[in-house]
């Protein structure tokens, strides 16, 4: 434990301590317990072959830049309409950021092959929680997609392909559709995030319905994501929390999973915690789920979990800060079943610290080679010059290109309004969600035919 702390201090120059938030500093007994699970369950630890372990340039320090000078006039306003200096960006578009939903696609494959509906729900719940795990420490803002911007990702090693399009500019709406290469799932949705500045924090409410279909079982699951909040915008160390209720519904069986992403609280005891229950159609508790959205999700018998919660509330404040708390955590940990979880290696952690807190999956999202450039549509995010410049470490060029693209988009909008020309959405269409009836954007099809003629010049 001490060796790990010293390695991290040496690597980052940071004052790491046992109170540091995140995956890395946990009790030694818990590390050994998790390692035991990884060694004995090959389905838990997924390690595909990656190509990129770093970006061309490390991230810039924001310590000398005052965010307050930008945000002081924006309290209570919708931030999607505010132009932010490029220093506060990360070198990804929001469309690419959405693609990080797919980092733990193996959980969907696992659900698809399961013959038990409750086990499928566990896997889907773990996938929904893991989809926000990459936001831990991600304090950089992704670039706002331009109208008509697209992004594709084909990952044969993970068994999926993904396409997304920015279908509206004001309000900003991003639509996506992913499918299993073996046709074992379809995953789609449309997100229109609402960003607001509240003086000391920025809150992102990711409005929009997420839908997962498992054709082998004729099942569909829907849910919405929790609210994300970045704290200490003005001064202090930036930190992120997710909070709110997430309800995952199996529209075939009537089973549902009700999760609560818990707010930090006054003493930080609840930071990153997520817990809830899987209920049958009569609302009877079948199992409890417990974990942290940054690192893991476990399942446990609901009676045992409820008993643990009752005993935990009886602990005195002194015990909460002492060994009793550790003992209680170890006791509950040893009767849990791990559904999803991971431990980062030191090399991955070093990369994480240098490159915008990107996971290994995120590091690949803007990679571009000659073969990809030959087949990609001209609207793909990888071809955006401002994002490419920031990734390459040229912040002046990134800023100039960002300004140019924003002005080009405004000019195009004015020209269309003068000529009564309507914008043509290429790969999606507006319609009701087939399972909830709520407004949604659905995949029209045809993207993978590779016919990209008559696409707009947006860059």
JODA-V669688 format. One record per residue. RES is the residue in three letters. NEAR is the number of other ideal C-beta (glycine too) atoms within 10 Angstrom. D_CENTER is the distance of its C-alpha to the mean C-alpha in Angstrom with 1 decimal. Layout:
RES_NEAR_D_CENTER, RES_NEAR_D_CENTER
//
This chain:
UNK_12_28.7, UNK_7_30.8, UNK_7_30.5, UNK_16_26.7, UNK_15_26.9, UNK_11_29.4, UNK_15_27.6, UNK_19_24.5, UNK_13_26.9, UNK_10_28.7, UNK_15_25.7, UNK_14_24.1, UNK_9_27.1, UNK_12_25.2, UNK_7_26.9, UNK_19_24.8, UNK_9_26.0, UNK_9_25.5, UNK_7_23.9, UNK_12_21.1, UNK_18_17.7, UNK_18_15.5, UNK_19_15.8, UNK_18_18.8, UNK_16_21.6, UNK_19_22.4, UNK_14_25.7, UNK_10_27.6, UNK_15_28.4, UNK_15_24.8, UNK_15_24.1, UNK_10_27.1, UNK_16_26.2, UNK_20_22.7, UNK_12_24.4, UNK_11_27.0, UNK_17_24.6, UNK_14_23.0, UNK_10_26.5, UNK_8_27.7, UNK_11_24.9, UNK_8_24.1, UNK_10_21.6, UNK_18_19.2, UNK_15_18.9, UNK_17_17.7, UNK_7_18.7, UNK_14_18.9, UNK_5_20.9, UNK_13_19.2, UNK_8_21.1, UNK_16_19.7, UNK_13_19.5, UNK_12_19.7, UNK_21_19.6, UNK_13_23.1, UNK_15_23.0, UNK_13_21.5, UNK_19_19.8, UNK_18_22.4, UNK_8_23.2, UNK_14_22.7, UNK_5_25.2, UNK_7_28.0, UNK_13_26.2, UNK_11_26.5, UNK_18_23.6, UNK_11_26.1, UNK_9_28.4, UNK_17_25.8, UNK_19_24.4, UNK_12_27.7, UNK_9_28.7, UNK_17_25.4, UNK_11_25.4, UNK_8_24.4, UNK_13_23.7, UNK_15_21.0, UNK_18_19.4, UNK_17_18.5, UNK_12_22.3, UNK_14_22.7, UNK_10_23.1, UNK_16_21.5, UNK_14_23.0, UNK_23_21.3, UNK_18_21.4, UNK_15_18.4, UNK_23_16.3, UNK_23_14.3, UNK_28_15.6, UNK_27_13.0, UNK_29_13.2, UNK_22_10.7, UNK_29_11.4, UNK_25_10.4, UNK_24_7.1, UNK_24_6.6, UNK_25_8.1, UNK_21_5.4, UNK_22_5.4, UNK_21_8.7, UNK_20_8.7, UNK_22_10.5, UNK_24_12.6, UNK_19_15.6, UNK_24_14.9, UNK_26_15.6, UNK_19_18.6, UNK_22_19.7, UNK_26_19.6, UNK_21_21.6, UNK_14_24.2, UNK_17_24.8, UNK_8_27.9, UNK_8_27.1, UNK_19_25.1, UNK_17_24.2, UNK_17_22.8, UNK_23_20.8, UNK_28_19.4, UNK_26_18.5, UNK_24_16.6, UNK_23_14.8, UNK_29_14.0, UNK_26_12.7, UNK_28_10.5, UNK_25_9.2, UNK_30_8.7, UNK_26_7.4, UNK_21_4.5, UNK_21_3.3, UNK_23_5.6, UNK_19_4.9, UNK_20_5.3, UNK_21_8.6, UNK_18_11.4, UNK_21_9.7, UNK_19_12.5, UNK_21_13.2, UNK_19_12.9, UNK_19_12.0, UNK_26_15.2, UNK_24_16.0, UNK_27_16.7, UNK_22_20.4, UNK_20_21.9, UNK_22_22.3, UNK_27_19.7, UNK_25_18.3, UNK_29_16.1, UNK_21_16.8, UNK_18_15.7, UNK_12_18.2, UNK_18_17.5, UNK_9_20.6, UNK_11_20.0, UNK_20_16.9, UNK_19_18.8, UNK_21_17.0, UNK_18_17.2, UNK_21_15.1, UNK_26_16.4, UNK_31_15.2, UNK_28_17.5, UNK_25_17.7, UNK_23_20.2, UNK_17_21.1, UNK_18_21.4, UNK_10_22.7, UNK_12_20.9, UNK_20_17.9, UNK_22_16.6, UNK_26_14.3, UNK_28_15.2, UNK_25_13.9, UNK_23_15.6, UNK_24_15.2, UNK_20_18.0, UNK_19_19.2, UNK_13_21.8, UNK_11_24.1, UNK_10_23.4, UNK_19_22.1, UNK_21_19.2, UNK_17_18.0, UNK_23_14.6, UNK_23_14.6, UNK_26_13.9, UNK_26_14.3, UNK_23_12.3, UNK_18_14.5, UNK_20_12.9, UNK_15_15.7, UNK_20_15.7, UNK_17_18.6, UNK_22_20.3, UNK_12_22.3, UNK_13_24.3, UNK_13_22.5, UNK_17_18.9, UNK_22_16.6, UNK_16_14.9, UNK_21_12.3, UNK_17_12.9, UNK_20_10.7, UNK_15_13.9, UNK_21_14.2, UNK_19_14.7, UNK_23_12.7, UNK_21_15.4, UNK_23_15.8, UNK_19_19.4, UNK_24_21.3, UNK_14_24.5, UNK_14_26.4, UNK_17_26.4, UNK_8_26.5, UNK_21_23.6, UNK_19_20.9, UNK_26_18.1, UNK_21_16.6, UNK_22_14.3, UNK_20_12.5, UNK_24_9.4, UNK_24_10.5, UNK_18_11.5, UNK_21_10.0, UNK_20_13.0, UNK_20_14.0, UNK_18_17.5, UNK_12_20.6, UNK_18_20.2, UNK_13_24.0, UNK_10_24.9, UNK_9_23.9, UNK_9_21.0, UNK_17_17.6, UNK_18_15.3, UNK_22_12.2, UNK_26_12.3, UNK_25_10.7, UNK_18_13.7, UNK_17_15.2, UNK_12_16.2, UNK_21_14.5, UNK_13_17.1, UNK_23_16.7, UNK_18_20.0, UNK_24_21.8, UNK_16_24.0, UNK_14_26.6, UNK_15_27.4, UNK_13_26.6, UNK_21_24.6, UNK_20_21.7, UNK_26_19.2, UNK_18_19.1, UNK_24_16.5, UNK_17_16.7, UNK_24_14.0, UNK_20_16.9, UNK_15_17.5, UNK_17_18.7, UNK_11_22.4, UNK_7_25.4, UNK_10_25.6, UNK_12_22.0, UNK_13_22.7, UNK_17_19.9, UNK_17_17.1, UNK_21_13.8, UNK_20_15.9, UNK_25_15.0, UNK_20_18.0, UNK_23_19.7, UNK_20_21.9, UNK_26_22.3, UNK_19_25.3, UNK_16_27.7, UNK_10_29.1, UNK_6_31.7, UNK_11_29.0, UNK_10_30.2, UNK_16_27.9, UNK_17_27.4, UNK_20_25.1, UNK_21_23.0, UNK_26_19.5, UNK_20_18.7, UNK_24_16.4, UNK_23_13.8, UNK_24_10.1, UNK_23_10.2, UNK_21_12.4, UNK_27_14.1, UNK_29_15.3, UNK_23_19.1, UNK_23_21.5, UNK_19_24.9, UNK_15_28.0, UNK_17_27.7, UNK_10_31.2, UNK_13_30.5, UNK_22_27.3, UNK_14_29.2, UNK_12_32.0, UNK_18_29.8, UNK_13_28.3, UNK_9_31.9, UNK_12_33.1, UNK_16_30.3, UNK_7_31.3, UNK_7_34.9, UNK_14_34.2, UNK_9_35.7, UNK_8_33.9, UNK_9_35.7, UNK_14_34.6, UNK_13_30.9, UNK_12_31.3, UNK_12_33.4, UNK_8_33.7, UNK_14_33.7, UNK_15_30.0, UNK_12_29.4, UNK_12_31.7, UNK_16_30.1, UNK_16_26.6, UNK_13_28.3, UNK_11_30.2, UNK_19_27.3, UNK_18_25.3, UNK_10_28.2, UNK_12_28.3, UNK_21_24.6, UNK_13_23.4, UNK_19_20.2, UNK_22_17.9, UNK_23_14.9, UNK_20_14.9, UNK_18_15.5, UNK_16_17.5, UNK_16_17.1, UNK_9_20.3, UNK_12_21.9, UNK_11_21.7, UNK_16_17.9, UNK_19_17.9, UNK_17_20.3, UNK_21_18.3, UNK_22_15.2, UNK_17_17.6, UNK_16_19.2, UNK_22_16.5, UNK_23_14.1, UNK_19_12.3, UNK_26_11.0, UNK_20_10.6, UNK_18_13.3, UNK_19_11.3, UNK_23_10.1, UNK_20_13.8, UNK_18_15.0, UNK_21_13.3, UNK_23_16.1, UNK_13_18.9, UNK_14_22.0, UNK_9_25.3, UNK_6_28.5, UNK_8_28.1, UNK_14_24.7, UNK_11_26.1, UNK_7_29.0, UNK_10_27.2, UNK_18_24.3, UNK_19_25.0, UNK_13_25.8, UNK_24_22.9, UNK_23_20.2, UNK_29_17.8, UNK_19_19.2, UNK_18_22.5, UNK_28_21.7, UNK_15_24.1, UNK_24_22.5, UNK_25_19.2, UNK_19_21.5, UNK_20_23.7, UNK_30_21.2, UNK_23_19.9, UNK_14_23.6, UNK_15_24.3, UNK_16_26.5, UNK_16_25.3, UNK_9_28.5, UNK_16_28.1, UNK_25_24.4, UNK_17_25.6, UNK_15_28.6, UNK_20_26.6, UNK_23_24.0, UNK_13_27.1, UNK_13_28.8, UNK_20_26.1, UNK_14_25.6, UNK_10_29.4, UNK_14_29.7, UNK_17_27.3, UNK_11_29.4, UNK_10_32.6, UNK_18_31.6, UNK_14_30.7, UNK_10_34.2, UNK_10_35.9, UNK_12_34.5, UNK_9_35.5, UNK_8_39.0, UNK_8_39.5, UNK_6_37.9, UNK_10_35.7, UNK_7_32.7, UNK_13_29.4, UNK_9_28.8, UNK_17_25.3, UNK_17_25.3, UNK_21_23.0, UNK_25_22.1, UNK_13_24.3, UNK_14_24.1, UNK_11_25.0, UNK_11_24.5, UNK_20_21.9, UNK_13_24.2, UNK_16_23.4, UNK_14_23.0, UNK_8_25.0, UNK_12_22.6, UNK_14_22.4, UNK_22_19.9, UNK_27_19.8, UNK_18_20.8, UNK_19_21.1, UNK_15_24.7, UNK_12_24.9, UNK_11_26.7, UNK_20_24.1, UNK_11_24.8, UNK_7_28.5, UNK_9_28.0, UNK_10_30.3, UNK_15_29.0, UNK_5_32.2, UNK_7_32.5, UNK_15_28.9, UNK_15_28.8, UNK_9_29.2, UNK_19_26.4, UNK_17_26.3
//
